[in-house]
Amino acid sequence: MTQLSKESASQIAVEYLKKQKNTEKIEVVMIELENNCWIVRGTCPIEFGERQWPERFAVVVDLKGKIKSTDFGLL
């Protein structure tokens, strides 16, 4: 089985977030391999009315390149 590289997992997560959050401002802070999945963590902006707030994210990408789960939370 071909393993997904760290860089490819990050790219998959960023493209997914760009579509989901409708923003280009995705900042990846950490990428780690855990339980045969890449976990991509970072921040992106979220809008509440007229203001923007930072939102943290964690996107789990399996070794085949599929998004397994996501987690979001305000900082």
The first five atom37 places (N, CA, C, CB, O) and aatype in JSON, in Angstrom:
{
  "aatype": [12, 16, 5, 10, 15, 11, 6, 15, 0, 15, 5, 9, 0, 19, 6, 18, 10, 11, 11, 5, 11, 2, 16, 6, 11, 9, 6, 19, 19, 12, 9, 6, 10, 6, 2, 2, 4, 17, 9, 19, 1, 7, 16, 4, 14, 9, 6, 13, 7, 6, 1, 5, 17, 14, 6, 1, 13, 0, 19, 19, 19, 3, 10, 11, 7, 11, 9, 11, 15, 16, 3, 13, 7, 10, 10],
  "atom_mask": [
    [1, 1, 1, 1, 1],
    [1, 1, 1, 1, 1],
    [1, 1, 1, 1, 1],
    [1, 1, 1, 1, 1],
    [1, 1, 1, 1, 1],
    [1, 1, 1, 1, 1],
    [1, 1, 1, 1, 1],
    [1, 1, 1, 1, 1],
    [1, 1, 1, 1, 1],
    [1, 1, 1, 1, 1],
    [1, 1, 1, 1, 1],
    [1, 1, 1, 1, 1],
    [1, 1, 1, 1, 1],
    [1, 1, 1, 1, 1],
    [1, 1, 1, 1, 1],
    [1, 1, 1, 1, 1],
    [1, 1, 1, 1, 1],
    [1, 1, 1, 1, 1],
    [1, 1, 1, 1, 1],
    [1, 1, 1, 1, 1],
    [1, 1, 1, 1, 1],
    [1, 1, 1, 1, 1],
    [1, 1, 1, 1, 1],
    [1, 1, 1, 1, 1],
    [1, 1, 1, 1, 1],
    [1, 1, 1, 1, 1],
    [1, 1, 1, 1, 1],
    [1, 1, 1, 1, 1],
    [1, 1, 1, 1, 1],
    [1, 1, 1, 1, 1],
    [1, 1, 1, 1, 1],
    [1, 1, 1, 1, 1],
    [1, 1, 1, 1, 1],
    [1, 1, 1, 1, 1],
    [1, 1, 1, 1, 1],
    [1, 1, 1, 1, 1],
    [1, 1, 1, 1, 1],
    [1, 1, 1, 1, 1],
    [1, 1, 1, 1, 1],
    [1, 1, 1, 1, 1],
    [1, 1, 1, 1, 1],
    [1, 1, 1, 0, 1],
    [1, 1, 1, 1, 1],
    [1, 1, 1, 1, 1],
    [1, 1, 1, 1, 1],
    [1, 1, 1, 1, 1],
    [1, 1, 1, 1, 1],
    [1, 1, 1, 1, 1],
    [1, 1, 1, 0, 1],
    [1, 1, 1, 1, 1],
    [1, 1, 1, 1, 1],
    [1, 1, 1, 1, 1],
    [1, 1, 1, 1, 1],
    [1, 1, 1, 1, 1],
    [1, 1, 1, 1, 1],
    [1, 1, 1, 1, 1],
    [1, 1, 1, 1, 1],
    [1, 1, 1, 1, 1],
    [1, 1, 1, 1, 1],
    [1, 1, 1, 1, 1],
    [1, 1, 1, 1, 1],
    [1, 1, 1, 1, 1],
    [1, 1, 1, 1, 1],
    [1, 1, 1, 1, 1],
    [1, 1, 1, 0, 1],
    [1, 1, 1, 1, 1],
    [1, 1, 1, 1, 1],
    [1, 1, 1, 1, 1],
    [1, 1, 1, 1, 1],
    [1, 1, 1, 1, 1],
    [1, 1, 1, 1, 1],
    [1, 1, 1, 1, 1],
    [1, 1, 1, 0, 1],
    [1, 1, 1, 1, 1],
    [1, 1, 1, 1, 1]
  ],
  "atom_positions": [
    [[0.85, -1.19, 0.0], [0.0, 0.0, 0.0], [0.89, 1.25, 0.0], [-0.96, 0.0, 1.23], [1.85, 1.33, 0.77]],
    [[0.57, 2.19, -0.85], [1.31, 3.43, -0.93], [0.9, 4.34, 0.2], [1.1, 4.11, -2.29], [-0.29, 4.57, 0.43]],
    [[1.89, 4.87, 0.91], [1.58, 5.78, 2.01], [1.53, 7.22, 1.5], [2.61, 5.65, 3.14], [2.32, 7.62, 0.64]],
    [[0.61, 7.96, 2.03], [0.45, 9.37, 1.71], [1.53, 10.16, 2.43], [-0.96, 9.87, 2.11], [1.78, 9.93, 3.61]],
    [[2.17, 11.08, 1.73], [3.22, 11.89, 2.36], [2.61, 12.97, 3.24], [4.12, 12.52, 1.28], [1.43, 13.32, 3.12]],
    [[3.43, 13.47, 4.12], [3.02, 14.55, 5.03], [2.56, 15.78, 4.24], [4.2, 14.93, 5.98], [1.53, 16.38, 4.56]],
    [[3.31, 16.13, 3.21], [2.98, 17.3, 2.39], [1.66, 17.11, 1.64], [4.11, 17.58, 1.4], [0.86, 18.04, 1.53]],
    [[1.44, 15.9, 1.12], [0.19, 15.62, 0.4], [-1.0, 15.67, 1.34], [0.27, 14.25, -0.28], [-2.06, 16.19, 0.97]],
    [[-0.85, 15.15, 2.55], [-1.93, 15.2, 3.54], [-2.28, 16.64, 3.89], [-1.53, 14.42, 4.81], [-3.45, 16.99, 4.01]],
    [[-1.25, 17.47, 4.04], [-1.47, 18.88, 4.34], [-2.21, 19.57, 3.19], [-0.13, 19.59, 4.6], [-3.14, 20.35, 3.41]],
    [[-1.81, 19.28, 1.96], [-2.44, 19.88, 0.79], [-3.91, 19.46, 0.68], [-1.69, 19.48, -0.49], [-4.77, 20.28, 0.37]],
    [[-4.2, 18.2, 0.94], [-5.59, 17.7, 0.91], [-6.43, 18.43, 1.95], [-5.63, 16.18, 1.14], [-7.54, 18.86, 1.66]],
    [[-5.89, 18.56, 3.17], [-6.62, 19.24, 4.24], [-6.86, 20.71, 3.92], [-5.86, 19.12, 5.56], [-7.96, 21.21, 4.14]],
    [[-5.86, 21.39, 3.39], [-6.0, 22.81, 3.05], [-7.03, 23.01, 1.96], [-4.64, 23.4, 2.61], [-7.87, 23.91, 2.06]],
    [[-7.0, 22.2, 0.92], [-7.99, 22.32, -0.16], [-9.41, 22.06, 0.36], [-7.67, 21.33, -1.31], [-10.35, 22.75, -0.03]],
    [[-9.55, 21.08, 1.23], [-10.84, 20.78, 1.84], [-11.34, 21.98, 2.64], [-10.73, 19.54, 2.75], [-12.51, 22.37, 2.53]],
    [[-10.46, 22.57, 3.45], [-10.85, 23.72, 4.28], [-11.19, 24.95, 3.44], [-9.74, 24.06, 5.27], [-12.11, 25.7, 3.77]],
    [[-10.45, 25.17, 2.36], [-10.74, 26.3, 1.48], [-12.17, 26.22, 0.96], [-9.75, 26.34, 0.31], [-12.86, 27.24, 0.87]],
    [[-12.61, 25.01, 0.6], [-13.97, 24.83, 0.1], [-15.0, 24.95, 1.21], [-14.1, 23.48, -0.59], [-16.04, 25.59, 1.04]],
    [[-14.73, 24.33, 2.36], [-15.68, 24.32, 3.47], [-15.85, 25.7, 4.1], [-15.24, 23.34, 4.53], [-16.97, 26.09, 4.43]],
    [[-14.75, 26.42, 4.27], [-14.77, 27.71, 4.97], [-14.8, 28.9, 4.04], [-13.57, 27.81, 5.87], [-14.92, 30.04, 4.49]],
    [[-14.7, 28.66, 2.73], [-14.74, 29.72, 1.73], [-13.7, 30.81, 2.03], [-16.14, 30.33, 1.66], [-14.02, 32.0, 2.04]],
    [[-12.46, 30.38, 2.28], [-11.38, 31.31, 2.56], [-10.08, 30.78, 2.0], [-11.25, 31.57, 4.08], [-9.92, 29.57, 1.8]],
    [[-9.16, 31.68, 1.74], [-7.82, 31.31, 1.28], [-6.81, 31.36, 2.42], [-7.38, 32.23, 0.14], [-5.67, 30.94, 2.27]],
    [[-7.24, 31.89, 3.58], [-6.33, 32.1, 4.71], [-6.32, 30.89, 5.64], [-6.73, 33.36, 5.49], [-6.96, 30.91, 6.7]],
    [[-5.61, 29.87, 5.26], [-5.48, 28.65, 6.05], [-4.04, 28.58, 6.54], [-5.88, 27.36, 5.22], [-3.12, 28.59, 5.72]],
    [[-3.83, 28.51, 7.84], [-2.48, 28.42, 8.39], [-2.3, 27.06, 9.07], [-2.21, 29.57, 9.4], [-2.9, 26.79, 10.11]],
    [[-1.47, 26.22, 8.48], [-1.16, 24.91, 9.06], [-0.06, 25.1, 10.08], [-0.74, 23.88, 7.95], [0.99, 25.69, 9.79]],
    [[-0.29, 24.6, 11.3], [0.66, 24.76, 12.39], [1.43, 23.47, 12.66], [-0.06, 25.21, 13.66], [2.63, 23.5, 12.94]],
    [[0.73, 22.33, 12.56], [1.37, 21.07, 12.9], [0.74, 19.93, 12.09], [1.26, 20.78, 14.4], [-0.47, 19.93, 11.84]],
    [[1.58, 18.98, 11.7], [1.12, 17.77, 11.01], [1.78, 16.6, 11.71], [1.47, 17.8, 9.46], [3.01, 16.54, 11.83]],
    [[0.96, 15.65, 12.18], [1.53, 14.49, 12.86], [0.83, 13.22, 12.41], [1.41, 14.65, 14.38], [-0.34, 13.22, 12.04]],
    [[1.59, 12.12, 12.45], [1.07, 10.81, 12.08], [0.65, 10.1, 13.36], [2.13, 9.98, 11.29], [1.45, 9.91, 14.27]],
    [[-0.63, 9.7, 13.41], [-1.16, 9.02, 14.59], [-2.2, 8.0, 14.15], [-1.78, 10.04, 15.59], [-3.12, 8.34, 13.41]],
    [[-2.06, 6.76, 14.6], [-3.01, 5.68, 14.29], [-3.23, 5.53, 12.78], [-4.34, 5.95, 14.97], [-4.36, 5.39, 12.33]],
    [[-2.14, 5.55, 12.01], [-2.2, 5.4, 10.55], [-3.01, 6.48, 9.86], [-2.76, 4.06, 10.2], [-3.6, 6.24, 8.8]],
    [[-3.06, 7.67, 10.44], [-3.71, 8.84, 9.84], [-2.85, 10.06, 10.09], [-5.16, 9.04, 10.42], [-2.19, 10.17, 11.12]],
    [[-2.87, 10.98, 9.14], [-2.22, 12.28, 9.34], [-3.22, 13.21, 9.99], [-1.71, 12.87, 7.99], [-4.37, 13.29, 9.56]],
    [[-2.8, 13.91, 11.03], [-3.64, 14.92, 11.67], [-3.03, 16.27, 11.35], [-3.74, 14.68, 13.23], [-1.9, 16.57, 11.76]],
    [[-3.78, 17.09, 10.63], [-3.33, 18.41, 10.21], [-4.04, 19.43, 11.09], [-3.62, 18.66, 8.67], [-5.27, 19.5, 11.1]],
    [[-3.25, 20.23, 11.83], [-3.82, 21.22, 12.76], [-3.38, 22.62, 12.37], [-3.4, 20.92, 14.22], [-2.3, 22.82, 11.82]],
    [[-4.25, 23.59, 12.67], [-3.91, 24.97, 12.38], [-5.06, 25.89, 12.68], [0.0, 0.0, 0.0], [-5.93, 25.58, 13.49]],
    [[-5.06, 27.06, 12.02], [-6.11, 28.06, 12.23], [-6.59, 28.61, 10.89], [-5.59, 29.21, 13.13], [-5.9, 28.56, 9.88]],
    [[-7.81, 29.12, 10.93], [-8.4, 29.81, 9.79], [-9.38, 30.84, 10.35], [-9.12, 28.79, 8.8], [-9.85, 30.68, 11.48]],
    [[-9.71, 31.88, 9.59], [-10.64, 32.89, 10.09], [-12.09, 32.43, 9.95], [-10.43, 34.21, 9.36], [-12.44, 31.69, 9.04]],
    [[-12.91, 32.9, 10.87], [-14.35, 32.68, 10.79], [-15.02, 34.04, 11.01], [-14.85, 31.6, 11.85], [-14.57, 34.82, 11.85]],
    [[-16.08, 34.31, 10.27], [-16.74, 35.61, 10.38], [-18.0, 35.5, 11.23], [-17.08, 36.16, 8.99], [-18.83, 34.62, 11.03]],
    [[-18.11, 36.43, 12.17], [-19.33, 36.61, 12.96], [-19.79, 38.03, 12.72], [-19.1, 36.31, 14.49], [-19.21, 38.98, 13.26]],
    [[-20.81, 38.19, 11.92], [-21.28, 39.54, 11.59], [-20.21, 40.28, 10.83], [0.0, 0.0, 0.0], [-19.8, 39.87, 9.75]],
    [[-19.76, 41.39, 11.41], [-18.76, 42.23, 10.77], [-17.33, 41.9, 11.2], [-19.04, 43.68, 11.07], [-16.38, 42.47, 10.66]],
    [[-17.17, 40.98, 12.15], [-15.85, 40.71, 12.7], [-15.34, 39.32, 12.31], [-15.88, 40.83, 14.22], [-16.12, 38.41, 12.02]],
    [[-14.03, 39.19, 12.31], [-13.4, 37.9, 12.06], [-12.72, 37.43, 13.35], [-12.38, 37.99, 10.89], [-12.13, 38.22, 14.09]],
    [[-12.81, 36.13, 13.58], [-12.18, 35.52, 14.75], [-11.35, 34.34, 14.27], [-13.25, 35.08, 15.8], [-11.69, 33.72, 13.26]],
    [[-10.29, 34.02, 14.98], [-9.51, 32.84, 14.61], [-10.22, 31.57, 15.08], [-8.09, 32.92, 15.2], [-10.73, 31.5, 16.2]],
    [[-10.24, 30.58, 14.23], [-10.83, 29.29, 14.55], [-9.76, 28.22, 14.37], [-12.09, 28.99, 13.65], [-9.07, 28.19, 13.34]],
    [[-9.6, 27.36, 15.35], [-8.63, 26.27, 15.23], [-9.31, 25.11, 14.51], [-8.08, 25.84, 16.62], [-10.52, 24.94, 14.58]],
    [[-8.5, 24.31, 13.84], [-9.03, 23.13, 13.17], [-8.08, 21.95, 13.35], [-9.27, 23.41, 11.68], [-6.88, 22.11, 13.59]],
    [[-8.65, 20.77, 13.22], [-7.89, 19.53, 13.13], [-8.59, 18.68, 12.07], [-7.79, 18.77, 14.53], [-9.77, 18.37, 12.2]],
    [[-7.86, 18.33, 11.03], [-8.4, 17.51, 9.96], [-7.63, 16.19, 9.95], [-8.31, 18.24, 8.57], [-6.4, 16.18, 9.87]],
    [[-8.36, 15.08, 10.01], [-7.73, 13.75, 10.0], [-7.85, 13.2, 8.58], [-8.41, 12.78, 11.06], [-8.95, 13.06, 8.04]],
    [[-6.68, 12.87, 8.0], [-6.6, 12.35, 6.63], [-5.98, 10.95, 6.71], [-5.76, 13.3, 5.69], [-4.89, 10.79, 7.25]],
    [[-6.69, 9.95, 6.17], [-6.12, 8.59, 6.22], [-5.01, 8.44, 5.17], [-7.23, 7.53, 5.99], [-4.8, 9.34, 4.35]],
    [[-4.32, 7.33, 5.2], [-3.17, 7.13, 4.32], [-3.55, 6.94, 2.86], [-2.4, 5.93, 4.79], [-2.68, 6.91, 1.99]],
    [[-4.86, 6.83, 2.58], [-5.33, 6.76, 1.19], [-5.72, 8.15, 0.67], [-6.54, 5.8, 1.09], [-6.05, 8.29, -0.51]],
    [[-5.67, 9.17, 1.54], [-5.97, 10.53, 1.13], [-7.41, 10.96, 1.35], [0.0, 0.0, 0.0], [-7.84, 11.98, 0.81]],
    [[-8.16, 10.2, 2.13], [-9.56, 10.53, 2.41], [-9.68, 11.24, 3.76], [-10.44, 9.26, 2.38], [-8.99, 10.88, 4.72]],
    [[-10.56, 12.24, 3.81], [-10.83, 12.95, 5.06], [-11.65, 12.02, 5.95], [-11.59, 14.31, 4.8], [-12.74, 11.58, 5.57]],
    [[-11.13, 11.73, 7.14], [-11.84, 10.85, 8.08], [-12.69, 11.65, 9.06], [-10.83, 9.99, 8.85], [-13.8, 11.24, 9.39]],
    [[-12.19, 12.8, 9.53], [-12.95, 13.63, 10.46], [-12.36, 15.04, 10.51], [-12.97, 12.99, 11.87], [-11.24, 15.29, 10.06]],
    [[-13.16, 15.95, 11.05], [-12.72, 17.32, 11.26], [-13.18, 17.78, 12.64], [-13.27, 18.26, 10.16], [-14.16, 17.27, 13.18]],
    [[-12.45, 18.73, 13.18], [-12.81, 19.31, 14.46], [-12.49, 20.81, 14.39], [-12.04, 18.61, 15.65], [-11.4, 21.2, 13.97]],
    [[-13.44, 21.62, 14.8], [-13.27, 23.07, 14.78], [-13.59, 23.64, 16.15], [-14.15, 23.73, 13.69], [-14.41, 23.08, 16.88]],
    [[-12.96, 24.75, 16.5], [-13.26, 25.43, 17.75], [-12.68, 26.84, 17.74], [0.0, 0.0, 0.0], [-11.61, 27.08, 17.19]],
    [[-13.39, 27.76, 18.35], [-12.9, 29.14, 18.45], [-11.73, 29.23, 19.41], [-14.02, 30.09, 18.9], [-11.68, 28.51, 20.41]],
    [[-10.8, 30.11, 19.11], [-9.66, 30.33, 20.01], [-10.04, 31.34, 21.07], [-8.43, 30.81, 19.23], [-9.22, 31.67, 21.92]]
  ]
}
